[in-house]
Amino acid sequence: MAARSYGQYCGVTTAVELIGERWALLIVRDLLVGPRRYTDLKQGLPRIPTNILSSRLTELQDGGVVRRIPLRRGLAYELTPYGQALESVILELGRWGFQTMGDPQEGDVVTPDSLTMALRTAFQADAADDAEYELHVGEVALRASVRGGDLVVAQLAPPAPPGPPLDGRQPEGEPDAVIVAGPGIRRLIAGEITPDEAIAQDVLAVVRGDVSHLESFARTFHIAPLGAALTV
């Protein structure tokens, strides 16, 4: 358990004591993507001091949120079933925070795990078409596959920005659209700009596949303004 106690008998208090310390929720966020070694967690949270990472992992283990599992070489951390139950909380918290996220500040980074969770946060199963997208944001590359209202996100090695096929045809096995985007893709997900405006403003580019799939992408990954969500 975390050393801090609020001295109140309340479920919210217990939750905050378990996961309210600095960096704890981001560790949980990354572990929702899958088990991670200590070095993986440090790489995904480059600003966390090593002593704080060790302390948070110990606290989360003591609280029954995280456990260690053996690998062929060394150990990794994963969420327990109790920790996995935080997924809906993290996704809702991400949607709430998205409302006032604004533009990135100097030094802000996008990591494979943070972008994976961003897509899961914005995913609209009821509006999603079956499709496969490859998304490049900076050095991060993901493959997002939608089938029957389910989303699977796979992290790819960071290849060079992909170019169009030489003969103009879509190779077999390729995603429906390969999208190269900057942080401004937030504006498309928020519905502040249309797909056509996103292309015209150089927010993103569809470098392979049919550009019409961008309309489907915008429906599939969308976070409505909080006021609009409350009035639906």
N, C-alpha and C positions, 0 to 999 in steps of 0.2 A: 504494500500500500504506500501511497505517497505520504511524505512526512507531514504535509499540511492537513490539518483537520479543522473543519468549520464549526464543529460542535453542534450540528443540527441533525435531527432524526428525520430524514427526508430522502426520497429516491434521487432527486436532482442533486442533492448534496453528495450522496454516495457516488453518483456518476462523475461529478466534477472532481471529487477526491481521487477517483481512479484514472481519469483521462484528461483532467483539466490542466495539468502542468504543461509548461511550454514544450513544444515539439511532440508531445504524446499523440495528439490527433493526427499529425502528419506521419508518424510511424505507423499508426493504424491504417491510414489512407494507403500507404504503400504496401502494407501487408494484405490489404484487401485485393490487390492485384495478384498476389501469390507469395509463397514463402521466399524469404530473402536472407542471405548471409549478412553478417555484421558489416562486411565491407560493401555489400550492395546497398544497405541502408545508408551508410556514410556517403557513398557516391551519390545517392538520390537526394540526400539532404546535405549539400556541401558546406553549409554554414553552421551545422550543429557541432559543438565541441565534442570531442570523443568521450570525455567524462560524463557529459550530459546524456549522450546516447546510451552509454552503459547504464547510467542510473535509471533512465526511463524504461529501458528494456527490463531491468530488474523489478521495477515497480509494477510494470504491466504483467510480468510473470507472477509476482506475488498476488496481484489482484485477479488472477485467473483469466486475463485477457489474451495473453501471449504465452506460447510454450516453445521450447527448443526441440528440434527434431534432428536425428542423425542423417548425415549424407555420406556418400562414399568417401569424401574428403572433408572432414570437419563437421560443423553444425550449422543449422539454419534456424530462423525464427518463423513461426507461423501463428495465425490467430487460432485460438480455441473456438469451439462452437459459441461460447459466450461472447468472444470477440467478434466473430463473424456476424453476430446479431446486430452489430453496430453499423452494418452496411447501409441500411435505410436511413439511419441517423446522419451518416456522413454524406450521403447523396443529397438529402434535404438541406443539410448545412451548406453544401456546395452551391445548391440552387439559390439559397438565401444570400450567400456571400457574392454570388455572381452579379446581383443587382447593383452593387456599388464597387465592383472590381476596378472599373476605369481602365486606363491604358497602363502598360507595364512601366515600372520605374527602372532607372539605370541599374544594371546589375541583377535584375530579376531574371530567372531562368525557367525554362520549361523542361521537365524531365520526362522520360518515357512513362513512369508511373503516374505522374501528375496529369499528363495528357490522356492516358488511358482512363483515369478516373473522371476527367473532364468529359470525355465522350460518354461514359456510363451515366454521368450526371445529367447530360443534355438529351439522352436517348428518349425518344417518344415512340414507344412500341406500337401504339394504336395508329400512328401516322406513317410508320416506316414501310417502305417498299423493300422487297427482297433485292439486295444488291451487295456489292463488295467494293469498298473504297480503300485506296492507299493514301494516307495523309502524311505529308512531310511538313514539319514546323521546325525550322532551324535544323539542328542535327538529329532531331527525333523523327523516326519513321514508324508508322503503325499501319496494320491491315485491319480494317473494321468490316466484319461480315455480318449481314443481317439476313436471317432466314426465319420465316414464320413468326415474326415478332420478337425473336431472340437476337441478342447482340453478342458477338464474340470478338474480342480485340486481341490481336497478336502484335507483339513488339518485334520490329525488324532491325537488323543491323543497319547502321546509318549509311546508306549508299550515297553516292553523288546524286544531286538532283536529276531525276529521270527526264529523258527527252522523248520526243515522239518517235514511234516506230518508223524505220527508214522507208518502208513501202506504204505508209499511211494506214495500214491495217492493224487491228487489235490482235496481238498474239494470243493463242489459246492459253487459258489459264491465267491471263492477266485480269486485274480488277476492272470493274466497269468504269472507274474514273481514278486517275492518279492526280491528286491535288497538292500543290505546293503553296503554302500559306504562311503569312506572318501572324503576329499576335492580333492584328486587326480582324482575324476571323471571328473574334468575339462578337463583332458587330453583326455579322451574318447570323450567328447563333441566336443573338438577342432579337433578331428581326428588325434591326435598325436600318439595314440596307438589304436590297434584293440580290440574288445571285448575279444578275446582269450588272448591277452597280458595284458589286464586289470585284468583278473582273475589270470593269472600266476604271475603278479607283486603285487597281493593282494591289488589292487586299489579298488576292489569291489568283492562281492560274490553274486551269485543268490542262496538264501537259501531256496526258495520254487518256484515251477513251472519249466517250461522247459527252460534250459539255452539258447536254440536257440533263445528265445525272446530277448536276449541281442543284437543280430544283428539288430532287428527291433527297439529296444530302441535307438541304436546308430544312425540309420537313422532318427528317429523321432526327436531326440534332438541333433542338430548339429549346430555349428557356424563355418563357414569356415573362414580361415585366410583372412584378409582384402584384401590383394593383389589378392588372388584367387577369391574373390567375385567381385572385380573390373574388372577382365578379362573375367568373364563368359558372 
